[in-house]
């Protein structure tokens, strides 16, 4: 198996984290330790868990860490929706991030399934 940096899902997760940091930069200052911080942590968690799982050199452990990444992705999606509801970001901004998150989620599920079949 290729290294984690070669995985398309990791590359997309990195792009999503970058997008989330850009979005959070425009949030109100009172959210620095609130929603902004939560968004940043969950967005960083997705590619980090993909990398850690792949680095374990065990299909079972990799599958486990992909599950953690999926949980972080669901958390992130919820936080993006909240940011839109609080009018911190536009529907267009949230739509772009959520579309990318959806694509990553599908890829994570597919990768998990492929590890189950091995």
C-alpha positions as CSV (number, residue, x, y, z in Angstrom):
1,X,0.0,0.0,0.0
2,X,1.2,3.5,-0.8
3,X,2.0,6.0,2.0
4,X,-0.7,8.1,3.4
5,X,0.3,11.2,1.5
6,X,-0.4,9.3,-1.7
7,X,-4.0,8.6,-0.6
8,X,-6.5,10.8,-2.4
9,X,-8.8,10.9,0.7
10,X,-5.9,12.2,2.8
11,X,-5.2,14.9,0.1
12,X,-8.8,16.0,0.1
13,X,-9.0,16.0,3.9
14,X,-6.0,18.3,3.9
15,X,-7.8,20.6,1.5
16,X,-10.9,20.6,3.7
17,X,-8.8,21.5,6.7
18,X,-7.3,24.4,4.8
19,X,-10.8,25.5,3.8
20,X,-12.1,25.3,7.3
21,X,-9.2,27.5,8.6
22,X,-10.0,30.1,5.9
23,X,-13.6,30.1,6.9
24,X,-12.9,30.4,10.6
25,X,-10.7,33.4,10.0
26,X,-13.8,35.4,9.4
27,X,-15.7,34.3,12.5
28,X,-16.4,36.8,15.3
29,X,-13.5,37.2,17.8
30,X,-15.7,35.9,20.7
31,X,-15.7,32.5,18.9
32,X,-11.9,32.1,19.0
33,X,-12.1,29.6,21.9
34,X,-15.5,28.3,20.8
35,X,-16.7,27.2,17.4
36,X,-13.6,28.4,15.6
37,X,-11.4,26.2,17.8
38,X,-13.8,23.2,17.5
39,X,-13.9,23.5,13.7
40,X,-10.1,23.6,13.5
41,X,-9.6,20.6,15.8
42,X,-12.1,18.4,14.0
43,X,-10.9,19.4,10.6
44,X,-7.3,18.6,11.5
45,X,-8.4,15.3,13.1
46,X,-9.6,13.9,9.8
47,X,-6.3,13.8,7.8
48,X,-4.4,13.1,11.0
49,X,-6.3,9.9,11.8
50,X,-6.0,8.8,8.2
51,X,-2.2,9.2,8.4
52,X,-1.9,7.6,11.8
53,X,-4.0,4.6,10.9
54,X,-2.1,4.0,7.7
55,X,1.2,4.4,9.6
56,X,0.2,1.5,11.9
57,X,0.8,-1.1,9.2
58,X,-2.2,-3.1,10.3
59,X,-5.4,-3.3,8.2
60,X,-7.4,-3.6,11.4
61,X,-5.8,-0.6,13.1
62,X,-6.1,1.4,9.8
63,X,-9.8,0.5,9.7
64,X,-10.2,1.6,13.3
65,X,-8.6,5.0,12.7
66,X,-10.6,5.5,9.5
67,X,-13.7,5.1,11.8
68,X,-12.3,7.8,14.1
69,X,-11.7,10.1,11.0
70,X,-15.4,9.5,10.0
71,X,-16.5,10.5,13.4
72,X,-14.4,13.7,13.2
73,X,-15.9,14.4,9.8
74,X,-19.4,14.1,11.1
75,X,-18.5,16.5,13.9
76,X,-17.0,18.9,11.4
77,X,-20.1,18.8,9.2
78,X,-22.3,19.6,12.2
79,X,-20.1,22.5,13.2
80,X,-20.1,23.9,9.6
81,X,-23.9,23.8,9.6
82,X,-24.0,25.6,13.0
83,X,-21.6,28.3,11.6
84,X,-24.0,28.8,8.8
85,X,-27.1,29.0,11.1
86,X,-25.2,31.5,13.2
87,X,-24.6,33.5,10.0
88,X,-20.8,33.3,10.4
89,X,-20.6,31.9,6.9
90,X,-22.8,31.9,3.8
91,X,-24.8,29.0,2.4
92,X,-22.4,29.0,-0.5
93,X,-19.3,28.7,1.8
94,X,-20.9,26.0,3.8
95,X,-22.1,24.2,0.7
96,X,-18.5,24.1,-0.7
97,X,-17.1,22.7,2.6
98,X,-20.0,20.2,3.0
99,X,-19.7,18.9,-0.5
100,X,-16.0,18.2,0.1
101,X,-16.8,16.6,3.4
102,X,-19.4,14.4,1.7
103,X,-16.9,13.3,-0.9
104,X,-14.3,12.5,1.8
105,X,-16.9,10.5,3.8
106,X,-17.7,8.3,0.8
107,X,-14.0,7.7,0.2
108,X,-13.4,6.8,3.8
109,X,-16.3,4.3,3.7
110,X,-14.9,2.8,0.5
111,X,-11.4,2.5,2.0
112,X,-12.8,0.9,5.1
113,X,-14.7,-1.6,3.1
114,X,-11.7,-2.4,1.0
115,X,-9.7,-3.1,4.2
116,X,-12.5,-5.4,5.4
117,X,-12.3,-7.4,2.2
118,X,-8.6,-8.0,2.4
